[in-house]
């Protein structure tokens, strides 16, 4: 098994992702519990229905791209657990509950993201992936996007995945 590594940084903090754990053997491919993206609206504009739709669009795109990469297997989260998660404080505010949920599902990794709306012109997409066996974040990345459109959101996530998560060193 060939060992490949890369560094993904956020705010100057570098985190190491060991790509050796992402070998071509199906048994070695991490099972990921993806808890979705969440909108954080810190702008003066109210959240619009199209932004809620765009969050779902990013969720679908992330699942599709991770599966297509062959480096990850997405675990389906059962409806009852989705309801439990939805009734709580949300993954970004739950003080590590993603670990418990991922372990309950038998996942190796937990993944979740946020889209922060600073204004209709300035937004950023943040992605977090944690190895539950190690209890450590393995991938943290943020990309800024300009413009609050379907295209800018898609391009932002696509850029992050192509240039940081899936890019071999």
NUVOLUM-407683 format. One record per residue (C-alpha): z, y, x. Coordinates in steps of 0.25 Angstrom, whole numbers, padded with zeros to 4 digits, always signed. Example, Ala and Ser with C-alpha at 12.3 -4.5 7.8 and 13.67 -1.06 7.14 Angstrom:
2
+0031-0018+0049
+0029-0004+0055
//
This chain:
169
+0000+0000+0000
-0004+0013+0006
+0006+0024+0006
+0002+0038+0001
+0010+0050-0001
+0009+0064-0006
+0018+0076-0008
+0018+0083-0021
+0026+0097-0021
+0032+0106-0031
+0038+0119-0027
+0037+0115-0012
+0045+0102-0015
+0037+0090-0010
+0039+0076-0016
+0033+0064-0011
+0025+0054-0019
+0024+0040-0013
+0010+0036-0017
+0013+0022-0011
+0020+0019-0024
+0007+0021-0031
-0001+0010-0025
-0012+0003-0032
-0004-0009-0037
-0001-0008-0052
+0013-0013-0050
+0015-0002-0040
+0010+0010-0049
+0021+0018-0054
+0024+0018-0069
+0026+0032-0074
+0033+0037-0086
+0027+0050-0089
+0035+0059-0098
+0025+0070-0100
+0023+0085-0097
+0032+0095-0103
+0028+0110-0106
+0038+0120-0100
+0034+0134-0106
+0040+0145-0098
+0030+0155-0103
+0032+0166-0114
+0021+0159-0122
+0025+0148-0132
+0021+0134-0130
+0007+0131-0137
+0003+0118-0144
-0008+0117-0134
+0002+0116-0122
+0009+0105-0129
-0005+0098-0130
-0007+0101-0115
+0006+0094-0112
+0001+0081-0119
-0013+0083-0112
-0006+0083-0098
+0003+0071-0102
-0010+0063-0106
-0017+0068-0093
-0006+0064-0084
-0004+0050-0090
-0019+0048-0089
-0021+0053-0075
-0009+0045-0070
-0014+0032-0076
-0028+0034-0071
-0023+0037-0057
-0019+0022-0056
-0006+0027-0048
+0003+0027-0060
+0006+0020-0073
+0011+0028-0085
+0021+0022-0093
+0020+0024-0108
+0033+0030-0113
+0037+0024-0127
+0039+0033-0139
+0054+0031-0140
+0056+0036-0126
+0046+0047-0128
+0055+0052-0140
+0067+0050-0132
+0061+0059-0121
+0056+0069-0131
+0070+0070-0137
+0076+0073-0124
+0076+0086-0115
+0062+0082-0109
+0059+0076-0096
+0059+0089-0088
+0073+0092-0093
+0080+0078-0094
+0087+0077-0080
+0079+0065-0075
+0078+0057-0088
+0063+0054-0084
+0069+0044-0075
+0077+0037-0086
+0065+0037-0095
+0055+0032-0084
+0065+0021-0080
+0067+0017-0094
+0051+0015-0095
+0051+0008-0082
+0043+0019-0075
+0042+0021-0060
+0040+0036-0062
+0042+0047-0072
+0032+0058-0073
+0033+0071-0081
+0028+0085-0081
+0029+0099-0085
+0019+0111-0088
+0026+0124-0086
+0019+0135-0094
+0023+0148-0087
+0012+0156-0095
-0001+0152-0101
-0007+0155-0087
+0003+0148-0078
+0007+0134-0081
+0011+0123-0071
+0011+0108-0073
+0022+0100-0066
+0022+0085-0064
+0034+0076-0060
+0034+0061-0056
+0047+0054-0052
+0048+0040-0046
+0059+0034-0054
+0062+0023-0044
+0065+0034-0034
+0071+0044-0044
+0062+0055-0037
+0051+0064-0041
+0039+0059-0034
+0029+0069-0039
+0031+0084-0043
+0020+0093-0044
+0017+0106-0051
+0003+0113-0053
+0001+0127-0059
-0010+0129-0069
-0016+0142-0074
-0020+0142-0089
-0014+0135-0101
-0026+0127-0105
-0029+0112-0106
-0038+0113-0094
-0027+0119-0085
-0017+0109-0089
-0026+0097-0086
-0031+0103-0073
-0017+0106-0068
-0012+0092-0071
-0025+0086-0065
-0024+0094-0053
-0009+0089-0051
-0013+0075-0053
-0025+0075-0044
-0020+0083-0033
-0006+0079-0032
-0002+0066-0039
-0014+0058-0037
-0019+0064-0024
-0017+0055-0012
-0013+0062+0001
//
